[in-house]
Amino acid sequence: MLSTALLERFIARVEQNAHAEAIEEFYTPDASLQENQGRPRVGREAHAARERSILAKANTIVSSCVRPVFVGGDRVVIRWIFRFEWKDGTVTQMEELPRVPFREALRDQPHDEGRGLVV
């Protein structure tokens, strides 16, 4: 079962706009992400690099978790709202509602290899 403390640490990192760091700390090495109709991307390092490239294009970012967070066993649904103010002066606000499996190891450190988001 997913611990509330671990989930709250993950949410806090994202709300601190430490997106790439949250990926490095909480995603498994073989994490796979797929956005809408896009092709799946595989690998924690690839995800962190993509986040950094996107964040480099923004002047400011506001990341908010809209509660409640839904947890069922090792599955989590978090509603996120992201607001980007881009360097070209445009603004994008988007919502995400990902359903994420979450693996947890016995040790209580977010960077342990046996635990993390299996996206």
LOKOLKOL-8969 format. One line per field, with one value per residue: y, x, z of N, C-alpha, C in turn; residue in three letters; residue number from 1. Coordinates in steps of 0.05 Angstrom, whole numbers, plus 5000, padded with zeros to 4 digits. Layout:
REM LOKOLKOL-8969
n_y: (Y, ...) .
n_x: (X, ...) .
n_z: (Z, ...) .
ca_y: (Y, ...) .
ca_x: (X, ...) .
ca_z: (Z, ...) .
c_y: (Y, ...) .
c_x: (X, ...) .
c_z: (Z, ...) .
residuo: (ALA, ...) .
num: (NUM, ...) .
REM end
This chain:
REM LOKOLKOL-8969
n_y: (4976, 5044, 5096, 5152, 5193, 5188, 5198, 5251, 5276, 5271, 5302, 5352, 5363, 5370, 5414, 5451, 5464, 5433, 5396, 5362, 5343, 5316, 5274, 5248, 5233, 5202, 5170, 5106, 5073, 5051, 5078, 5094, 5140, 5167, 5215, 5236, 5226, 5215, 5181, 5130, 5149, 5124, 5112, 5141, 5180, 5202, 5225, 5264, 5297, 5316, 5346, 5386, 5412, 5433, 5466, 5503, 5537, 5570, 5629, 5632, 5584, 5554, 5504, 5463, 5419, 5393, 5378, 5327, 5275, 5215, 5149, 5082, 5023, 5010, 5049, 5115, 5176, 5240, 5305, 5356, 5424, 5465, 5525, 5561, 5613, 5634, 5648, 5677, 5709, 5689, 5652, 5590, 5549, 5488, 5426, 5364, 5296, 5246, 5175, 5137, 5082, 5064, 5042, 5016, 5012, 4976, 5008, 5076, 5119, 5167, 5160, 5108, 5051, 5011, 5034, 5077, 5119, 5084, 5096) .
n_x: (5017, 5010, 5045, 5021, 5056, 5098, 5071, 5055, 5105, 5121, 5081, 5092, 5143, 5132, 5096, 5132, 5155, 5196, 5202, 5234, 5269, 5233, 5219, 5269, 5275, 5230, 5210, 5213, 5271, 5256, 5210, 5152, 5120, 5062, 5033, 4969, 4956, 5008, 5072, 5096, 5145, 5204, 5241, 5272, 5313, 5307, 5256, 5266, 5303, 5271, 5233, 5266, 5281, 5232, 5219, 5260, 5242, 5206, 5187, 5161, 5129, 5071, 5051, 5000, 4967, 4904, 4861, 4814, 4864, 4863, 4869, 4878, 4895, 4956, 4951, 4945, 4910, 4919, 4899, 4924, 4941, 4973, 5008, 5039, 5083, 5110, 5174, 5166, 5124, 5073, 5019, 5004, 4955, 4942, 4909, 4919, 4903, 4928, 4932, 4966, 5009, 5041, 5099, 5125, 5181, 5213, 5247, 5248, 5262, 5259, 5291, 5304, 5317, 5278, 5229, 5178, 5146, 5113, 5103) .
n_z: (5000, 4985, 5018, 5052, 5066, 5029, 4981, 4990, 4993, 4940, 4913, 4936, 4915, 4861, 4864, 4881, 4835, 4819, 4775, 4741, 4780, 4814, 4780, 4776, 4829, 4843, 4801, 4770, 4740, 4691, 4676, 4638, 4597, 4567, 4529, 4514, 4447, 4434, 4424, 4468, 4517, 4543, 4602, 4658, 4657, 4606, 4612, 4651, 4624, 4583, 4613, 4633, 4586, 4570, 4614, 4610, 4571, 4594, 4631, 4680, 4722, 4749, 4790, 4810, 4855, 4853, 4902, 4923, 4924, 4892, 4914, 4902, 4924, 4895, 4857, 4834, 4826, 4807, 4803, 4766, 4757, 4713, 4699, 4651, 4637, 4582, 4551, 4505, 4516, 4515, 4546, 4576, 4602, 4632, 4647, 4678, 4687, 4707, 4713, 4755, 4768, 4829, 4858, 4918, 4960, 5015, 5045, 5067, 5032, 4980, 4935, 4929, 4889, 4886, 4890, 4867, 4818, 4769, 4710) .
ca_y: (5000, 5069, 5112, 5180, 5210, 5187, 5212, 5280, 5286, 5274, 5325, 5376, 5369, 5381, 5440, 5469, 5467, 5416, 5374, 5343, 5331, 5297, 5251, 5234, 5222, 5184, 5152, 5083, 5076, 5042, 5091, 5099, 5161, 5172, 5238, 5235, 5208, 5213, 5156, 5128, 5154, 5105, 5118, 5163, 5201, 5216, 5242, 5287, 5314, 5330, 5366, 5408, 5427, 5448, 5487, 5524, 5555, 5585, 5648, 5623, 5561, 5549, 5476, 5459, 5394, 5398, 5355, 5305, 5256, 5189, 5127, 5056, 5004, 5023, 5067, 5143, 5195, 5267, 5326, 5377, 5448, 5478, 5550, 5568, 5639, 5628, 5670, 5693, 5726, 5675, 5637, 5565, 5535, 5461, 5407, 5336, 5277, 5221, 5152, 5128, 5062, 5073, 5020, 5025, 4993, 4975, 5031, 5101, 5141, 5169, 5154, 5079, 5039, 4993, 5048, 5101, 5119, 5067, 5111) .
ca_x: (5000, 5024, 5044, 5013, 5080, 5112, 5055, 5057, 5132, 5121, 5065, 5107, 5165, 5120, 5086, 5156, 5164, 5220, 5191, 5255, 5279, 5212, 5222, 5293, 5273, 5207, 5203, 5231, 5289, 5243, 5184, 5142, 5099, 5050, 5015, 4948, 4960, 5036, 5085, 5108, 5173, 5213, 5266, 5272, 5332, 5294, 5234, 5278, 5314, 5248, 5222, 5285, 5279, 5207, 5221, 5278, 5228, 5186, 5196, 5149, 5111, 5057, 5041, 4981, 4952, 4876, 4852, 4828, 4880, 4850, 4888, 4866, 4918, 4981, 4944, 4940, 4900, 4924, 4891, 4944, 4937, 4999, 5006, 5066, 5087, 5132, 5192, 5156, 5102, 5047, 5013, 4989, 4946, 4932, 4902, 4925, 4890, 4941, 4928, 4994, 5016, 5062, 5111, 5138, 5201, 5212, 5261, 5233, 5277, 5246, 5309, 5310, 5311, 5255, 5204, 5174, 5124, 5116, 5083) .
ca_z: (5000, 4983, 5042, 5049, 5068, 5004, 4961, 4997, 4984, 4910, 4906, 4945, 4896, 4836, 4870, 4883, 4807, 4815, 4759, 4734, 4805, 4822, 4763, 4784, 4857, 4848, 4779, 4767, 4717, 4666, 4673, 4611, 4597, 4541, 4530, 4494, 4424, 4429, 4428, 4495, 4522, 4564, 4616, 4676, 4648, 4583, 4622, 4665, 4604, 4569, 4631, 4634, 4561, 4570, 4635, 4601, 4553, 4610, 4651, 4706, 4722, 4774, 4790, 4833, 4858, 4861, 4919, 4935, 4909, 4894, 4917, 4904, 4924, 4887, 4836, 4844, 4807, 4817, 4784, 4766, 4740, 4707, 4685, 4641, 4624, 4564, 4545, 4482, 4526, 4515, 4571, 4573, 4627, 4625, 4668, 4674, 4705, 4702, 4731, 4758, 4788, 4847, 4872, 4942, 4972, 5044, 5057, 5065, 5018, 4954, 4913, 4928, 4863, 4886, 4894, 4851, 4799, 4746, 4695) .
c_y: (5025, 5086, 5141, 5199, 5211, 5202, 5242, 5292, 5290, 5299, 5351, 5383, 5381, 5409, 5461, 5475, 5453, 5391, 5353, 5329, 5310, 5271, 5235, 5220, 5201, 5165, 5129, 5086, 5069, 5055, 5097, 5119, 5163, 5194, 5237, 5216, 5205, 5185, 5154, 5135, 5137, 5114, 5143, 5186, 5217, 5234, 5267, 5307, 5330, 5351, 5390, 5425, 5444, 5471, 5509, 5544, 5573, 5606, 5640, 5600, 5560, 5521, 5472, 5432, 5402, 5374, 5351, 5289, 5229, 5166, 5101, 5035, 5019, 5042, 5094, 5159, 5223, 5286, 5349, 5400, 5461, 5503, 5558, 5596, 5636, 5653, 5687, 5710, 5712, 5659, 5612, 5555, 5509, 5445, 5379, 5319, 5250, 5199, 5138, 5104, 5070, 5048, 5031, 5004, 4994, 4999, 5057, 5124, 5143, 5162, 5124, 5068, 5022, 5007, 5071, 5099, 5101, 5078, 5098) .
c_x: (5018, 5022, 5037, 5037, 5095, 5097, 5057, 5084, 5133, 5105, 5079, 5129, 5154, 5109, 5108, 5167, 5191, 5212, 5212, 5266, 5259, 5214, 5246, 5290, 5251, 5201, 5223, 5248, 5275, 5216, 5177, 5119, 5088, 5030, 4995, 4954, 4990, 5047, 5095, 5137, 5181, 5239, 5266, 5290, 5320, 5272, 5245, 5289, 5292, 5236, 5240, 5284, 5254, 5209, 5240, 5265, 5208, 5200, 5186, 5131, 5097, 5045, 5024, 4968, 4924, 4867, 4822, 4844, 4867, 4871, 4871, 4888, 4943, 4976, 4936, 4930, 4903, 4915, 4911, 4935, 4965, 4994, 5035, 5064, 5113, 5149, 5184, 5132, 5075, 5044, 4997, 4980, 4934, 4926, 4910, 4911, 4902, 4933, 4955, 4997, 5040, 5073, 5126, 5157, 5198, 5225, 5247, 5249, 5267, 5264, 5316, 5301, 5286, 5228, 5202, 5150, 5131, 5094, 5079) .
c_z: (5000, 5008, 5035, 5049, 5042, 4982, 4966, 4989, 4954, 4902, 4913, 4925, 4870, 4841, 4875, 4855, 4803, 4799, 4752, 4758, 4816, 4806, 4772, 4811, 4859, 4825, 4778, 4742, 4691, 4662, 4644, 4613, 4568, 4544, 4507, 4471, 4417, 4433, 4456, 4495, 4546, 4576, 4632, 4666, 4624, 4592, 4635, 4645, 4589, 4587, 4632, 4609, 4559, 4590, 4626, 4583, 4568, 4628, 4679, 4701, 4749, 4771, 4814, 4832, 4868, 4877, 4917, 4914, 4913, 4894, 4919, 4901, 4917, 4863, 4847, 4820, 4820, 4795, 4788, 4748, 4737, 4691, 4677, 4629, 4608, 4559, 4522, 4490, 4526, 4541, 4563, 4600, 4618, 4650, 4659, 4695, 4700, 4723, 4732, 4777, 4804, 4862, 4896, 4953, 5002, 5057, 5050, 5054, 4990, 4931, 4911, 4901, 4863, 4888, 4874, 4834, 4776, 4727, 4668) .
residuo: (MET, LEU, SER, THR, ALA, LEU, LEU, GLU, ARG, PHE, ILE, ALA, ARG, VAL, GLU, GLN, ASN, ALA, HIS, ALA, GLU, ALA, ILE, GLU, GLU, PHE, TYR, THR, PRO, ASP, ALA, SER, LEU, GLN, GLU, ASN, GLN, GLY, ARG, PRO, ARG, VAL, GLY, ARG, GLU, ALA, HIS, ALA, ALA, ARG, GLU, ARG, SER, ILE, LEU, ALA, LYS, ALA, ASN, THR, ILE, VAL, SER, SER, CYS, VAL, ARG, PRO, VAL, PHE, VAL, GLY, GLY, ASP, ARG, VAL, VAL, ILE, ARG, TRP, ILE, PHE, ARG, PHE, GLU, TRP, LYS, ASP, GLY, THR, VAL, THR, GLN, MET, GLU, GLU, LEU, PRO, ARG, VAL, PRO, PHE, ARG, GLU, ALA, LEU, ARG, ASP, GLN, PRO, HIS, ASP, GLU, GLY, ARG, GLY, LEU, VAL, VAL) .
num: (1, 2, 3, 4, 5, 6, 7, 8, 9, 10, 11, 12, 13, 14, 15, 16, 17, 18, 19, 20, 21, 22, 23, 24, 25, 26, 27, 28, 29, 30, 31, 32, 33, 34, 35, 36, 37, 38, 39, 40, 41, 42, 43, 44, 45, 46, 47, 48, 49, 50, 51, 52, 53, 54, 55, 56, 57, 58, 59, 60, 61, 62, 63, 64, 65, 66, 67, 68, 69, 70, 71, 72, 73, 74, 75, 76, 77, 78, 79, 80, 81, 82, 83, 84, 85, 86, 87, 88, 89, 90, 91, 92, 93, 94, 95, 96, 97, 98, 99, 100, 101, 102, 103, 104, 105, 106, 107, 108, 109, 110, 111, 112, 113, 114, 115, 116, 117, 118, 119) .
REM end
